[in-house]
Amino acid sequence: MKFFDLESPLMQALNKVADLMILNILTLICCIPIITAGASITAMHYMALKMARNEECYIIKDFFKSFKLNFKQATIIWVLVFIILMVLVGDFYIMFNAEMAFAGALKIILTVIAFVALFTYMFLFPVLAKFDNTILRTFKNAFFIGILQFPKTILMMILSVAPVVLFLLFPQITPIIFCFGMAAPAWLSAKMYSNFFKKLEDQITAANALEEGEQTVTEEEDERIFKDELDESLLDDPRIGGGQA
């Protein structure tokens, strides 16, 4: 029956579900040592983007390809993110549990800082997974892209916290959260920013081609390598800055 043909919409959907489950479990396992969480999350976003674009990919092989390639930078970024998270959690804990009164302005400032941190985090590891840059510029690019993709960034925030909220409200769905809680939001997010990233990739490769001449890219080359000054491009190019993806 065509209903069960490998190219049928049903089978393709089931294959996508299976791939997301494998990706999610693989990501969780590689996050267990804690210190490797950054590389694991980066590899997850690398695979999520490939899946969102329906590119040919091998979940385990390509996951560890990105994991290895980005390990050093991802680990440093993860440590920085973890430190920022602990400082913010500590500040909020003190602010809401200390006997002394805190000024309303201080609470607002702390809330804004936390929002900006989460805002930047939404694109931090996706940017690292696809673009080759310094750590500082990766943070800057993630922040600028978050601004330019503002409505979608908010949706990505909602998607990222939804599994935690669902787990707290409905603990009986824990197996579903375990199988899809990280990969599914990453895949849905990738579908939202894929076109925007593609515009950036085309812009950067075109600029590089003008500077360095025609280059032949093979499947063996690093798909992530896009040498760029992306934060300046994001601010100066109205075609990109419009945020229409």
C-alpha positions as protocol buffer text, in pm:
chain_id: "A"
residue {
  index: 1
  type: MET
  ca { x: 0 y: 0 z: 0 }
}
residue {
  index: 2
  type: LYS
  ca { x: 122 y: 353 z: -84 }
}
residue {
  index: 3
  type: PHE
  ca { x: 7 y: 449 z: 265 }
}
residue {
  index: 4
  type: PHE
  ca { x: 310 y: 266 z: 405 }
}
residue {
  index: 5
  type: ASP
  ca { x: 549 y: 356 z: 125 }
}
residue {
  index: 6
  type: LEU
  ca { x: 881 y: 494 z: 249 }
}
residue {
  index: 7
  type: GLU
  ca { x: 814 y: 821 z: 63 }
}
residue {
  index: 8
  type: SER
  ca { x: 461 y: 861 z: 194 }
}
residue {
  index: 9
  type: PRO
  ca { x: 384 y: 1157 z: 427 }
}
residue {
  index: 10
  type: LEU
  ca { x: 306 y: 912 z: 708 }
}
residue {
  index: 11
  type: MET
  ca { x: 639 y: 732 z: 689 }
}
residue {
  index: 12
  type: GLN
  ca { x: 831 y: 1056 z: 652 }
}
residue {
  index: 13
  type: ALA
  ca { x: 657 y: 1192 z: 962 }
}
residue {
  index: 14
  type: LEU
  ca { x: 737 y: 873 z: 1155 }
}
residue {
  index: 15
  type: ASN
  ca { x: 1101 y: 893 z: 1044 }
}
residue {
  index: 16
  type: LYS
  ca { x: 1116 y: 1253 z: 1164 }
}
residue {
  index: 17
  type: VAL
  ca { x: 971 y: 1154 z: 1501 }
}
residue {
  index: 18
  type: ALA
  ca { x: 1225 y: 871 z: 1532 }
}
residue {
  index: 19
  type: ASP
  ca { x: 1513 y: 1103 z: 1439 }
}
residue {
  index: 20
  type: LEU
  ca { x: 1403 y: 1361 z: 1696 }
}
residue {
  index: 21
  type: MET
  ca { x: 1379 y: 1095 z: 1964 }
}
residue {
  index: 22
  type: ILE
  ca { x: 1729 y: 965 z: 1886 }
}
residue {
  index: 23
  type: LEU
  ca { x: 1866 y: 1321 z: 1878 }
}
residue {
  index: 24
  type: ASN
  ca { x: 1702 y: 1408 z: 2210 }
}
residue {
  index: 25
  type: ILE
  ca { x: 1828 y: 1099 z: 2392 }
}
residue {
  index: 26
  type: LEU
  ca { x: 2176 y: 1144 z: 2243 }
}
residue {
  index: 27
  type: THR
  ca { x: 2180 y: 1507 z: 2358 }
}
residue {
  index: 28
  type: LEU
  ca { x: 2071 y: 1416 z: 2710 }
}
residue {
  index: 29
  type: ILE
  ca { x: 2335 y: 1143 z: 2739 }
}
residue {
  index: 30
  type: CYS
  ca { x: 2610 y: 1377 z: 2623 }
}
residue {
  index: 31
  type: CYS
  ca { x: 2491 y: 1643 z: 2869 }
}
residue {
  index: 32
  type: ILE
  ca { x: 2532 y: 1411 z: 3168 }
}
residue {
  index: 33
  type: PRO
  ca { x: 2897 y: 1504 z: 3238 }
}
residue {
  index: 34
  type: ILE
  ca { x: 2771 y: 1867 z: 3264 }
}
residue {
  index: 35
  type: ILE
  ca { x: 3097 y: 2008 z: 3126 }
}
residue {
  index: 36
  type: THR
  ca { x: 3012 y: 1863 z: 2782 }
}
residue {
  index: 37
  type: ALA
  ca { x: 2660 y: 2012 z: 2780 }
}
residue {
  index: 38
  type: GLY
  ca { x: 2765 y: 2306 z: 2564 }
}
residue {
  index: 39
  type: ALA
  ca { x: 2906 y: 2087 z: 2289 }
}
residue {
  index: 40
  type: SER
  ca { x: 2604 y: 1859 z: 2314 }
}
residue {
  index: 41
  type: ILE
  ca { x: 2354 y: 2144 z: 2282 }
}
residue {
  index: 42
  type: THR
  ca { x: 2550 y: 2290 z: 1991 }
}
residue {
  index: 43
  type: ALA
  ca { x: 2547 y: 1957 z: 1811 }
}
residue {
  index: 44
  type: MET
  ca { x: 2174 y: 1926 z: 1875 }
}
residue {
  index: 45
  type: HIS
  ca { x: 2109 y: 2264 z: 1710 }
}
residue {
  index: 46
  type: TYR
  ca { x: 2338 y: 2169 z: 1421 }
}
residue {
  index: 47
  type: MET
  ca { x: 2129 y: 1859 z: 1357 }
}
residue {
  index: 48
  type: ALA
  ca { x: 1799 y: 2041 z: 1418 }
}
residue {
  index: 49
  type: LEU
  ca { x: 1880 y: 2289 z: 1142 }
}
residue {
  index: 50
  type: LYS
  ca { x: 1975 y: 2014 z: 899 }
}
residue {
  index: 51
  type: MET
  ca { x: 1651 y: 1833 z: 978 }
}
residue {
  index: 52
  type: ALA
  ca { x: 1447 y: 2152 z: 943 }
}
residue {
  index: 53
  type: ARG
  ca { x: 1595 y: 2199 z: 596 }
}
residue {
  index: 54
  type: ASN
  ca { x: 1534 y: 1833 z: 508 }
}
residue {
  index: 55
  type: GLU
  ca { x: 1903 y: 1788 z: 432 }
}
residue {
  index: 56
  type: GLU
  ca { x: 2047 y: 1440 z: 419 }
}
residue {
  index: 57
  type: CYS
  ca { x: 2198 y: 1362 z: 757 }
}
residue {
  index: 58
  type: TYR
  ca { x: 2307 y: 1077 z: 977 }
}
residue {
  index: 59
  type: ILE
  ca { x: 2197 y: 1157 z: 1329 }
}
residue {
  index: 60
  type: ILE
  ca { x: 2475 y: 994 z: 1530 }
}
residue {
  index: 61
  type: LYS
  ca { x: 2762 y: 1052 z: 1286 }
}
residue {
  index: 62
  type: ASP
  ca { x: 2680 y: 1417 z: 1215 }
}
residue {
  index: 63
  type: PHE
  ca { x: 2599 y: 1488 z: 1580 }
}
residue {
  index: 64
  type: PHE
  ca { x: 2945 y: 1383 z: 1692 }
}
residue {
  index: 65
  type: LYS
  ca { x: 3101 y: 1564 z: 1396 }
}
residue {
  index: 66
  type: SER
  ca { x: 2961 y: 1893 z: 1528 }
}
residue {
  index: 67
  type: PHE
  ca { x: 3027 y: 1790 z: 1890 }
}
residue {
  index: 68
  type: LYS
  ca { x: 3397 y: 1741 z: 1816 }
}
residue {
  index: 69
  type: LEU
  ca { x: 3432 y: 2046 z: 1591 }
}
residue {
  index: 70
  type: ASN
  ca { x: 3277 y: 2291 z: 1837 }
}
residue {
  index: 71
  type: PHE
  ca { x: 3385 y: 2129 z: 2164 }
}
residue {
  index: 72
  type: LYS
  ca { x: 3641 y: 2389 z: 2274 }
}
residue {
  index: 73
  type: GLN
  ca { x: 3436 y: 2701 z: 2203 }
}
residue {
  index: 74
  type: ALA
  ca { x: 3109 y: 2541 z: 2314 }
}
residue {
  index: 75
  type: THR
  ca { x: 3261 y: 2438 z: 2646 }
}
residue {
  index: 76
  type: ILE
  ca { x: 3396 y: 2786 z: 2718 }
}
residue {
  index: 77
  type: ILE
  ca { x: 3062 y: 2943 z: 2622 }
}
residue {
  index: 78
  type: TRP
  ca { x: 2873 y: 2690 z: 2833 }
}
residue {
  index: 79
  type: VAL
  ca { x: 3089 y: 2770 z: 3138 }
}
residue {
  index: 80
  type: LEU
  ca { x: 3020 y: 3141 z: 3089 }
}
residue {
  index: 81
  type: VAL
  ca { x: 2647 y: 3075 z: 3049 }
}
residue {
  index: 82
  type: PHE
  ca { x: 2646 y: 2857 z: 3360 }
}
residue {
  index: 83
  type: ILE
  ca { x: 2824 y: 3124 z: 3565 }
}
residue {
  index: 84
  type: ILE
  ca { x: 2580 y: 3393 z: 3446 }
}
residue {
  index: 85
  type: LEU
  ca { x: 2287 y: 3163 z: 3528 }
}
residue {
  index: 86
  type: MET
  ca { x: 2415 y: 3093 z: 3880 }
}
residue {
  index: 87
  type: VAL
  ca { x: 2474 y: 3463 z: 3946 }
}
residue {
  index: 88
  type: LEU
  ca { x: 2123 y: 3553 z: 3829 }
}
residue {
  index: 89
  type: VAL
  ca { x: 1962 y: 3272 z: 4029 }
}
residue {
  index: 90
  type: GLY
  ca { x: 2158 y: 3378 z: 4336 }
}
residue {
  index: 91
  type: ASP
  ca { x: 2059 y: 3742 z: 4291 }
}
residue {
  index: 92
  type: PHE
  ca { x: 1691 y: 3657 z: 4251 }
}
residue {
  index: 93
  type: TYR
  ca { x: 1704 y: 3426 z: 4552 }
}
residue {
  index: 94
  type: ILE
  ca { x: 1859 y: 3695 z: 4771 }
}
residue {
  index: 95
  type: MET
  ca { x: 1623 y: 3959 z: 4638 }
}
residue {
  index: 96
  type: PHE
  ca { x: 1308 y: 3761 z: 4718 }
}
residue {
  index: 97
  type: ASN
  ca { x: 1423 y: 3594 z: 5041 }
}
residue {
  index: 98
  type: ALA
  ca { x: 1636 y: 3854 z: 5217 }
}
residue {
  index: 99
  type: GLU
  ca { x: 1479 y: 4051 z: 5498 }
}
residue {
  index: 100
  type: MET
  ca { x: 1615 y: 4379 z: 5369 }
}
residue {
  index: 101
  type: ALA
  ca { x: 1405 y: 4562 z: 5112 }
}
residue {
  index: 102
  type: PHE
  ca { x: 1534 y: 4605 z: 4759 }
}
residue {
  index: 103
  type: ALA
  ca { x: 1452 y: 4911 z: 4551 }
}
residue {
  index: 104
  type: GLY
  ca { x: 1201 y: 4861 z: 4274 }
}
residue {
  index: 105
  type: ALA
  ca { x: 1453 y: 4994 z: 4021 }
}
residue {
  index: 106
  type: LEU
  ca { x: 1703 y: 4724 z: 4122 }
}
residue {
  index: 107
  type: LYS
  ca { x: 1441 y: 4454 z: 4065 }
}
residue {
  index: 108
  type: ILE
  ca { x: 1359 y: 4596 z: 3724 }
}
residue {
  index: 109
  type: ILE
  ca { x: 1727 y: 4613 z: 3626 }
}
residue {
  index: 110
  type: LEU
  ca { x: 1787 y: 4254 z: 3736 }
}
residue {
  index: 111
  type: THR
  ca { x: 1479 y: 4135 z: 3547 }
}
residue {
  index: 112
  type: VAL
  ca { x: 1592 y: 4315 z: 3231 }
}
residue {
  index: 113
  type: ILE
  ca { x: 1940 y: 4159 z: 3259 }
}
residue {
  index: 114
  type: ALA
  ca { x: 1785 y: 3813 z: 3298 }
}
residue {
  index: 115
  type: PHE
  ca { x: 1560 y: 3874 z: 2997 }
}
residue {
  index: 116
  type: VAL
  ca { x: 1853 y: 3991 z: 2781 }
}
residue {
  index: 117
  type: ALA
  ca { x: 2056 y: 3686 z: 2889 }
}
residue {
  index: 118
  type: LEU
  ca { x: 1775 y: 3450 z: 2792 }
}
residue {
  index: 119
  type: PHE
  ca { x: 1718 y: 3652 z: 2473 }
}
residue {
  index: 120
  type: THR
  ca { x: 2083 y: 3602 z: 2373 }
}
residue {
  index: 121
  type: TYR
  ca { x: 2087 y: 3236 z: 2476 }
}
residue {
  index: 122
  type: MET
  ca { x: 1812 y: 3151 z: 2226 }
}
residue {
  index: 123
  type: PHE
  ca { x: 2051 y: 3200 z: 1934 }
}
residue {
  index: 124
  type: LEU
  ca { x: 2384 y: 3147 z: 2108 }
}
residue {
  index: 125
  type: PHE
  ca { x: 2434 y: 2778 z: 2033 }
}
residue {
  index: 126
  type: PRO
  ca { x: 2253 y: 2783 z: 1695 }
}
residue {
  index: 127
  type: VAL
  ca { x: 2494 y: 3059 z: 1584 }
}
residue {
  index: 128
  type: LEU
  ca { x: 2792 y: 2864 z: 1716 }
}
residue {
  index: 129
  type: ALA
  ca { x: 2672 y: 2551 z: 1535 }
}
residue {
  index: 130
  type: LYS
  ca { x: 2659 y: 2724 z: 1196 }
}
residue {
  index: 131
  type: PHE
  ca { x: 2903 y: 3016 z: 1198 }
}
residue {
  index: 132
  type: ASP
  ca { x: 3275 y: 3014 z: 1274 }
}
residue {
  index: 133
  type: ASN
  ca { x: 3371 y: 3309 z: 1492 }
}
residue {
  index: 134
  type: THR
  ca { x: 3534 y: 3425 z: 1811 }
}
residue {
  index: 135
  type: ILE
  ca { x: 3349 y: 3367 z: 2137 }
}
residue {
  index: 136
  type: LEU
  ca { x: 3282 y: 3738 z: 2189 }
}
residue {
  index: 137
  type: ARG
  ca { x: 3146 y: 3784 z: 1839 }
}
residue {
  index: 138
  type: THR
  ca { x: 2931 y: 3473 z: 1880 }
}
residue {
  index: 139
  type: PHE
  ca { x: 2765 y: 3635 z: 2181 }
}
residue {
  index: 140
  type: LYS
  ca { x: 2722 y: 3964 z: 1992 }
}
residue {
  index: 141
  type: ASN
  ca { x: 2580 y: 3794 z: 1684 }
}
residue {
  index: 142
  type: ALA
  ca { x: 2337 y: 3590 z: 1893 }
}
residue {
  index: 143
  type: PHE
  ca { x: 2215 y: 3908 z: 2063 }
}
residue {
  index: 144
  type: PHE
  ca { x: 2172 y: 4100 z: 1736 }
}
residue {
  index: 145
  type: ILE
  ca { x: 1994 y: 3811 z: 1566 }
}
residue {
  index: 146
  type: GLY
  ca { x: 1765 y: 3778 z: 1867 }
}
residue {
  index: 147
  type: ILE
  ca { x: 1667 y: 4143 z: 1822 }
}
residue {
  index: 148
  type: LEU
  ca { x: 1618 y: 4119 z: 1446 }
}
residue {
  index: 149
  type: GLN
  ca { x: 1410 y: 3804 z: 1486 }
}
residue {
  index: 150
  type: PHE
  ca { x: 1224 y: 3945 z: 1785 }
}
residue {
  index: 151
  type: PRO
  ca { x: 878 y: 3785 z: 1747 }
}
residue {
  index: 152
  type: LYS
  ca { x: 1034 y: 3449 z: 1668 }
}
residue {
  index: 153
  type: THR
  ca { x: 1278 y: 3484 z: 1957 }
}
residue {
  index: 154
  type: ILE
  ca { x: 985 y: 3513 z: 2198 }
}
residue {
  index: 155
  type: LEU
  ca { x: 828 y: 3202 z: 2044 }
}
residue {
  index: 156
  type: MET
  ca { x: 1159 y: 3020 z: 2084 }
}
residue {
  index: 157
  type: MET
  ca { x: 1168 y: 3119 z: 2451 }
}
residue {
  index: 158
  type: ILE
  ca { x: 819 y: 2976 z: 2497 }
}
residue {
  index: 159
  type: LEU
  ca { x: 917 y: 2656 z: 2320 }
}
residue {
  index: 160
  type: SER
  ca { x: 1230 y: 2616 z: 2533 }
}
residue {
  index: 161
  type: VAL
  ca { x: 1048 y: 2647 z: 2866 }
}
residue {
  index: 162
  type: ALA
  ca { x: 733 y: 2460 z: 2761 }
}
residue {
  index: 163
  type: PRO
  ca { x: 877 y: 2111 z: 2836 }
}
residue {
  index: 164
  type: VAL
  ca { x: 973 y: 2220 z: 3189 }
}
residue {
  index: 165
  type: VAL
  ca { x: 628 y: 2370 z: 3251 }
}
residue {
  index: 166
  type: LEU
  ca { x: 455 y: 2061 z: 3112 }
}
residue {
  index: 167
  type: PHE
  ca { x: 674 y: 1837 z: 3327 }
}
residue {
  index: 168
  type: LEU
  ca { x: 582 y: 2031 z: 3642 }
}
residue {
  index: 169
  type: LEU
  ca { x: 212 y: 2038 z: 3558 }
}
residue {
  index: 170
  type: PHE
  ca { x: 180 y: 1687 z: 3417 }
}
residue {
  index: 171
  type: PRO
  ca { x: 459 y: 1464 z: 3557 }
}
residue {
  index: 172
  type: GLN
  ca { x: 289 y: 1163 z: 3399 }
}
residue {
  index: 173
  type: ILE
  ca { x: 419 y: 1270 z: 3057 }
}
residue {
  index: 174
  type: THR
  ca { x: 781 y: 1242 z: 3173 }
}
residue {
  index: 175
  type: PRO
  ca { x: 860 y: 972 z: 2911 }
}
residue {
  index: 176
  type: ILE
  ca { x: 750 y: 1209 z: 2633 }
}
residue {
  index: 177
  type: ILE
  ca { x: 961 y: 1490 z: 2778 }
}
residue {
  index: 178
  type: PHE
  ca { x: 1256 y: 1253 z: 2801 }
}
residue {
  index: 179
  type: CYS
  ca { x: 1220 y: 1156 z: 2436 }
}
residue {
  index: 180
  type: PHE
  ca { x: 1146 y: 1497 z: 2281 }
}
residue {
  index: 181
  type: GLY
  ca { x: 1187 y: 1772 z: 2543 }
}
residue {
  index: 182
  type: MET
  ca { x: 1502 y: 1927 z: 2396 }
}
residue {
  index: 183
  type: ALA
  ca { x: 1520 y: 1819 z: 2032 }
}
residue {
  index: 184
  type: ALA
  ca { x: 1160 y: 1899 z: 1937 }
}
residue {
  index: 185
  type: PRO
  ca { x: 1177 y: 2266 z: 2052 }
}
residue {
  index: 186
  type: ALA
  ca { x: 1518 y: 2298 z: 1882 }
}
residue {
  index: 187
  type: TRP
  ca { x: 1375 y: 2159 z: 1556 }
}
residue {
  index: 188
  type: LEU
  ca { x: 1068 y: 2385 z: 1566 }
}
residue {
  index: 189
  type: SER
  ca { x: 1294 y: 2683 z: 1640 }
}
residue {
  index: 190
  type: ALA
  ca { x: 1523 y: 2589 z: 1351 }
}
residue {
  index: 191
  type: LYS
  ca { x: 1227 y: 2589 z: 1115 }
}
residue {
  index: 192
  type: MET
  ca { x: 1159 y: 2948 z: 1222 }
}
residue {
  index: 193
  type: TYR
  ca { x: 1513 y: 3085 z: 1179 }
}
residue {
  index: 194
  type: SER
  ca { x: 1628 y: 2864 z: 890 }
}
residue {
  index: 195
  type: ASN
  ca { x: 1547 y: 3115 z: 615 }
}
residue {
  index: 196
  type: PHE
  ca { x: 1710 y: 3398 z: 807 }
}
residue {
  index: 197
  type: PHE
  ca { x: 2028 y: 3194 z: 856 }
}
residue {
  index: 198
  type: LYS
  ca { x: 2024 y: 3106 z: 485 }
}
residue {
  index: 199
  type: LYS
  ca { x: 2025 y: 3476 z: 395 }
}
residue {
  index: 200
  type: LEU
  ca { x: 2323 y: 3529 z: 622 }
}
residue {
  index: 201
  type: GLU
  ca { x: 2505 y: 3229 z: 475 }
}
residue {
  index: 202
  type: ASP
  ca { x: 2447 y: 3353 z: 119 }
}
residue {
  index: 203
  type: GLN
  ca { x: 2561 y: 3704 z: 211 }
}
residue {
  index: 204
  type: ILE
  ca { x: 2878 y: 3582 z: 381 }
}
residue {
  index: 205
  type: THR
  ca { x: 2976 y: 3328 z: 114 }
}
residue {
  index: 206
  type: ALA
  ca { x: 2921 y: 3591 z: -156 }
}
residue {
  index: 207
  type: ALA
  ca { x: 3144 y: 3836 z: 30 }
}
residue {
  index: 208
  type: ASN
  ca { x: 3410 y: 3571 z: 82 }
}
residue {
  index: 209
  type: ALA
  ca { x: 3398 y: 3476 z: -286 }
}
residue {
  index: 210
  type: LEU
  ca { x: 3468 y: 3837 z: -384 }
}
residue {
  index: 211
  type: GLU
  ca { x: 3764 y: 3854 z: -146 }
}
residue {
  index: 212
  type: GLU
  ca { x: 3916 y: 3514 z: -205 }
}
residue {
  index: 213
  type: GLY
  ca { x: 3790 y: 3413 z: -550 }
}
residue {
  index: 214
  type: GLU
  ca { x: 3576 y: 3115 z: -641 }
}
residue {
  index: 215
  type: GLN
  ca { x: 3605 y: 2825 z: -399 }
}
residue {
  index: 216
  type: THR
  ca { x: 3494 y: 2470 z: -442 }
}
residue {
  index: 217
  type: VAL
  ca { x: 3312 y: 2327 z: -139 }
}
residue {
  index: 218
  type: THR
  ca { x: 3305 y: 1953 z: -92 }
}
residue {
  index: 219
  type: GLU
  ca { x: 3098 y: 1741 z: 143 }
}
residue {
  index: 220
  type: GLU
  ca { x: 3408 y: 1675 z: 349 }
}
residue {
  index: 221
  type: GLU
  ca { x: 3460 y: 2043 z: 428 }
}
residue {
  index: 222
  type: ASP
  ca { x: 3336 y: 2206 z: 746 }
}
residue {
  index: 223
  type: GLU
  ca { x: 2976 y: 2312 z: 680 }
}
residue {
  index: 224
  type: ARG
  ca { x: 3005 y: 2554 z: 970 }
}
residue {
  index: 225
  type: ILE
  ca { x: 3289 y: 2761 z: 828 }
}
residue {
  index: 226
  type: PHE
  ca { x: 3167 y: 3107 z: 735 }
}
residue {
  index: 227
  type: LYS
  ca { x: 3441 y: 3357 z: 820 }
}
residue {
  index: 228
  type: ASP
  ca { x: 3258 y: 3680 z: 885 }
}
residue {
  index: 229
  type: GLU
  ca { x: 3208 y: 4010 z: 1059 }
}
residue {
  index: 230
  type: LEU
  ca { x: 2846 y: 3919 z: 1109 }
}
residue {
  index: 231
  type: ASP
  ca { x: 2744 y: 4165 z: 1374 }
}
residue {
  index: 232
  type: GLU
  ca { x: 2833 y: 4458 z: 1149 }
}
residue {
  index: 233
  type: SER
  ca { x: 2655 y: 4298 z: 854 }
}
residue {
  index: 234
  type: LEU
  ca { x: 2344 y: 4247 z: 1061 }
}
residue {
  index: 235
  type: LEU
  ca { x: 2332 y: 4614 z: 1153 }
}
residue {
  index: 236
  type: ASP
  ca { x: 2416 y: 4755 z: 809 }
}
residue {
  index: 237
  type: ASP
  ca { x: 2224 y: 4536 z: 564 }
}
residue {
  index: 238
  type: PRO
  ca { x: 1855 y: 4637 z: 540 }
}
residue {
  index: 239
  type: ARG
  ca { x: 1768 y: 4316 z: 358 }
}
residue {
  index: 240
  type: ILE
  ca { x: 1880 y: 4118 z: 662 }
}
residue {
  index: 241
  type: GLY
  ca { x: 1785 y: 4376 z: 924 }
}
residue {
  index: 242
  type: GLY
  ca { x: 1424 y: 4367 z: 812 }
}
residue {
  index: 243
  type: GLY
  ca { x: 1391 y: 4032 z: 984 }
}
residue {
  index: 244
  type: GLN
  ca { x: 1165 y: 3891 z: 714 }
}
residue {
  index: 245
  type: ALA
  ca { x: 1251 y: 3523 z: 710 }
}
